[in-house]
């Protein structure tokens, strides 16, 4: 189900600079080369039971990597980074994370743990179609669900294929085993997108082990993803329409944008010829309502891409779907990409779908329940783990927590961050960047704010860290294509 699981696409936490020139030897760790890093990291493994209730049963290896601090006299509290998805490998993000300008690595190690089911830790990977796959195949929900059934059969045959044991609450016990292996009394925990759910669960289970926490694009445990997505996608799309109406040039160029959008949806399904965004080959395909909604939601993650939606929607309303397909492909078309789909569904089918009937989020007028319906169909066959009721609670924060939200985020907008901040209490602070999309930590000045928050010795002063530097960041103006002869004399 490639086009419905972009819950974590577009979110890379930017915390650190390049790794140390030479990785020092430490007990239990070996120098290793990671993709995207110029220098050695340190890699380790902890052996864990697949089923925590059977400690002598099937064992799995949890892999982790340490990006060593630059200073010889490093701080004793490393930063643990939890990836998004669910289903993303933290270790595979080593290069992008390390290349971001930041100051955390000056005095603190950064630890990347491949959560069980991802990366190198008992991976639950499905076979993704190649980027050159026919558009008709990629757009067919039946084909996607058939692929997931085939993947499920393959995963269940693995030595670690009991898919009931890949939930967040179990995975955070693995993370604490990594902390213990490193000999750290306390750690700083950082997560983006689904990684925020992991951080909140680690806080709940191991409150004394946390010194500071940063959560960016909050997806709390009691958020029913498949229901909330429809509500939040709709709000983000409506904001695109409102922004175009408020911008004179966009309003003049697209005077009937919302009417064209409604008319486009009403005209579906329809046959169309579209140039493949990778091969350039013109292919025939059936354009469905679900496909168009998926194409529209993908660029909403990044405001710079969303600025081109008015142009793409107007083109699609005239039967030219190439711009919408191309725009979505810039975000991977909403495909899983490098996510481990088996881990994704093991988490969502256990933690979210059982609560779908009780969800209070009103479906978006356009997005409706299509997203939730696809999850229902796949999860009906997926082995479902048990989750303790306490998992869905949000106890008062035991340590300072910096909560970050992007005002234009289509999946984890500020409404979730606001509620979580209230629940966490006096030691939590919520910062909203009004015109940011899904994830704000990559913004230059926010990286510095996060460093100061983590580095400040005093808890009270940490919560006062100046973090409003990006509040006035403008929304990108609507895209306007360059016409022939424009700009010439």
N, C-alpha and C positions, 0 to 999 in steps of 0.2 A: 504494500500500500504506500507507494512512493510519494504521492502528491498530498497526503494528508498528515504527514508526520514531520513537518518542518519546525516542530516545537523547539528545536534547538538550533535551526540553521541561522547563521549569521552572528552567533554569540561566541567570541574568543576573549577570555579575560586577559587584560594587559597589565602585568604586574612587575615585570622584571627585565633586566638587561641581559647581555650575553653571559654565557657560563664562564667560569673561571678558566684561565689559560691552561691550567693542568689540574685534573681532578685528583685530590689527595686520596690516599688509601684509607678506608675506614672499615672496621669490622663488619662483616656481613654484606659489604657492598663491593661491586667490581666496576672498574671504568667501562663505559659503554659509549657507543656512537649512536646518536639519535638523529633522525632525519631533520634537516633544517638547522642543526647546531654546528657551529664551526669547531667547537671544542668538546672534549669528553664530558659526559655526565657520569653519574654513579647509579648503577642499577642493582636492585635487590628483589627478593622474593620472600613472601611469607606463605607457609602452608596452612590451609584452612579447610575445615570440614564443609562439604557442600551443604549438608543439613546440620545446622547448629545443634539440633536435638540428638544427633547421632555423631558425637565427636570422633568415634573410631570408624565411621563409615567412609564413603567416598571422599577423597581429598582433592582440592583444587589449588593451583598456585595463583596467588595474587601478586602481580608484578607492579613494581613502582620504580620511579626514577627520581633522583635528587639532582637538582641544578645547584651546584655548590655556591655558597656565598663568596664574593670576591675577597672580602677581608679575611686575613688569617685568624683574627680574633672575632669569630662570628657570634651572633646572638644565639642563645640556647633554644629559642622558640621559632621553629620554621613555619613557613606558610604552606598549608595544604590547599591545593587547587582541585575543585570538583567540577568535572566537565558537564556539558549539557546533554540534551537529547529528549528523553533518556536513550542512551545507546552510544554516546560518543566516548572515544578513547582519550584520556588525559595525556598519555605519553605521546600520542600522535600530534598533539598540539604544542609539543616542546619548542619547535622552531618558531611558529607564530608568536607564542608567548615570549620567548627569549628575545626576539627581534624588537618587540615593543620597547620604546624608551621608558625607563622606569628606574626606581632607586631601591626597590626592595632587596634585590640581590647584592647590594653593597655589603650588608651585614647579616642577612638571613638567607638560609637555604629555601628553595622552593621545591616542594615535593608534589610529584604528579602520580596519582594512584589510578591505575586502570581498574575501574570498578568491575566486579565480577560480571561476566557476560560481555565485556568490551575488550578491545585491543588484544593484549596478550594474556588476559586473565579469563581462562575458560570461555573463549569467545563464542558468541551465539550469532554467527554471521549468516545472512542469506545471500544468494547470488543476485547481485544487482544487474539489471540489463545494461549492456554497453551504451555509451553516450550516442552511438550511431543507430540505436534501435529505432525501428519505424515509429513515427508519431502515433499512428493508429493503435499500435500495441501499447505504447506508454500511456495513452489516454484512456484505455479501456479498463474500467474498474473491475470487471469480471476477470480480466487477465491478471490484474494485480492481486486479486484475492486468490486466484488459482495458484499463483506463484507463492503466496504465503502458505497455502496448504501444503504445497510441495516442500517448502522450507521447514515447516513444522515437523513433517515426517523425518526429514534429515536430522534435525536438531535432537529429536527424541531418541535417535539411535546413537548419539554421542555418549562417551563414558560419563560426561557431566551433564547429560541431557534431561535431568529431572527439572523441568522449567519452573517448578513451584518455589525454588530457592534462590531467586534472583531479585527479590524485592529490596527496596531502599533500606528498610530497617535492618535486614541481614547484612547488606553491603557496608553499612556504617560500622558494624562490628569488625569487619575486615579492616577498615580504615584505622580503627583504633589499635588493631594488632600491628599495623605498620608503624603507628606512633610509638608503641611500646618497643618495637624492634629497633627504632632509631634512638631510643633512650631519651625522648623528649617528654618532660613533665607536663608541659603545656604547648599547644600549637595555636596558630592563627588559621582560621578556616575561611576560605573564599570560594564562592560559587556563582555561576551565572546561569540563568534560565532553569532547567531541571536541576542543575547543580545547587540552586538555592534550596530546593527541597531536601537534598542530601545534607546541606549544612544545617538546616533547621532540625533534621532528625539526629544529626551528630550532637547538636546542642542539647537536645532532649535526653539522649541516652548518656552522654558523657559531659555533663555541665562543668565539672571541675577541671577538665582537660583543655578547656577553651580559654584563651587569653583575649582574643578579638575575633570578630566575625564581620565579613562583608558579603552581602547578598545583592545581586544585580539582576533585575528583571524577575520579580518574585513569583514563584509557582509553589505556593504552600501545599502541605499534604492534604488539606481539606478542600482544595480547589479541584473540582471535577473537570479535568482537562477538556474532554470532548464537548461538554456543554459550554464551558466558559469561552472556548475558542470562537464559537458562533457569535456570541455577544460581543466579544472584543474585536473580532475581525470586522464586524459590521460597524462598530464605532470608529475604527480606524479608516475604513473606506468612506464613511459619511464625512469624516474630517477632511479627506482629500477633496470631496465635492465642495465642502464649505470653504476650504482654502482657495479653490479655484474661483468660486463666486466672489470672494473678497479681494482677489487679485485682478485689477482691471485688464491686464493683458491676457490673462487666462480666460476671464469671463468673455472678453471680446472674441477670442479664438474659438472657445467652446461654449457658445451661448445656451446650448441645449444639452449639456453634458449628462445631467441626471435623467432627462427624458430619453436620451440615446441609450443610456445604460439599461433602463427599464425595457426599452424596446428590444435591445439586444437579447436580454434574458428571455423575453416573451417569444423571440423568434427561434429559440433552440428546442430540439436539436436540429442541426442543418449540416449539409455537406459543404466542405471547403477544401481548397487547395492551398497548402502552406509550405513555404520553404523550410526545410529542416535546419534548425539553428546551428548544427555541427557540420553536416555534409553539404548544405545548400541545395540539396535535391528537393524539387517540388513534389510533395506527396499529397494524396487525397486522404481525408479523414472525416469522421463524424464529430462535429463540435457539439458537446452536450453542455447543459447548464452547470453540471458539477465540474466539468473541465474549465469552463470560463471562470467560475468562482475560484478554483485553484490557481489559475493563471493570475487572477487579480490579487489574491492574498499574498503570493510569494514576494512581490516587490514592496509590500507594505512594511516589511521588516526594516527596510533601509529608506529613510526619507528621500535621499537623493534618487533612488530608483522609483519611489512612489510618485515623485514629481513628474514622471513621464506617463503615468497612468491616464491622465485626461486625453493625451494624444492617442495612446494605444486604444482606449475605449472607443473614442470617436472613429478610429480606423476600423475597429472590429464591427461597429454598428453598420459600417458600409460593406461588410463582408471581407475585409482584409485583416486576417488574424495574425499575420506575421509579426507585427510589432508586439502584440501581447505574448506570443510564444517566445519571442526573443528576449523580452523584458523579464519574463519569468525564468528563462534559462540563465540569466545573470545571477539569480539566487539558487541555481541548481534546479530550477523548475519545481521547487518543493519536494525534490526527491530525497531519499534517505542519504544518498551519498555515502559517506564513510561511517554512518551510524550502523550499529549492530542491531538489525531489525528484531532478531530473536529476543535480545535483552529489552528492547523498547516495549514489545508487546507483553513480555513477562511482567514488566513493571506496571504498565497502564492497565492491563487486564485484571491484575490483582488489586491495585490501589484505587483506581478511578471508576472503572466500569461498574463494579458492584454498587456504587453510590449514584449512578447516573439517574435512576428513577427519582431520587430525592433532591436532585440538583434544582436550585432556585433561579439560575440564570435564564433569562428569557431569550429564546432563539432569535438571532438576527433576522430582520425582515427578508433579506436576500439569502443569507447563508443557511437559515433554517436548521434542520436536523440531519442534513446529508452527512456531515462529518461524523456525528455521533452514530449514525446508522452503520457506517462502514466499520467503525470500531466494534459495534455490537456483533456484526456478522463474523468478524475475525475472532473476537474474544469468545464467541460461543463455542469454538473448538479448541481454544488455547488452554493448556493446563494452568490452573489458577492457584497461586500461593495464598496462604492465610496471613493477614496483617492484624497486629494487635490494635485494639481500639485506641490505645494511648498514642499510637502513631499519628492520629488525626488531631491531636491537641497541640496547643502552642503555649507552653509554660513561660513564665516571666524569664527574660533573658538573664543568665548568670554573669554575663560579661558584656562589654560594649558591642553593639551591633550597628553597622552602617548599612542602611537599607536604601537602595538606589532604584529609580524608575525612570523610564523614558516616556514622556507625555504622548508620543506618537506610536508607542509600542502596540502592535496588533494582537499580541498574545499574553503579555504580562504587564498590562498598563498600571498606572499608579493606584487604581482602586484596590488591587491586591496588596501592594506595598503598604498602603494606608492601614488596612485591616491588620496586617501582620505586625506593623509597628505598634499599634494600640495594644495588641495582645502581648507583645514582648515587654512593654512597659517602659519604665523610666530610663533604662539603659539602652534604648533603641532610638535611633534618629533616622528620619526619612528625608531623602534629598531627591527632588524631581527635576529633571532636565526637560523642560516643556516640549522642545522640538526634536528630541532624540528618539530613535527607534528602539529596537530590541537590543539592549545592552548599551551602557554608557561608560563603562570603565576604559574603553579604548580612546576616549576623548582625552587629549593631551593633558589639560589642567586637572582632569579628574584622576588621572594616574598619580599626579603629585599629591592630590588630596588624600587618596587611599594610602599612599606611602606615609604621610604625616599621621593619619589616623592609626595606622599599625605601629609606627615608630614611637609615638608619644608615650612616655613612661606612665603618666597619670591617667586613670580611666576617665575622670571628669573632664580633663582637658582634651582628651581624645574625642569626646562627644561634641566638643566645641570647635573641632577642626573646620576651617573655612572650606566650604565645598560648593559655594554658589557661583563658581567661576563660569559655568556654562549656561547659566539660567537665561542669558540674553542671546544665546546662539539662535540665529534666524532659521525659519523653515525655508528649505530650498524653493526658489521660484519654479513655477511650472515649466517643464521642458518645452522648448519651441524649436522645431526642426529648421535647419538652415536650407533655404531654397536656392535654386540655381541663380547665380549672378549676385546673390546677396553679399554685401561686404566688398564689392568691387566698384571701381569708379567708372 
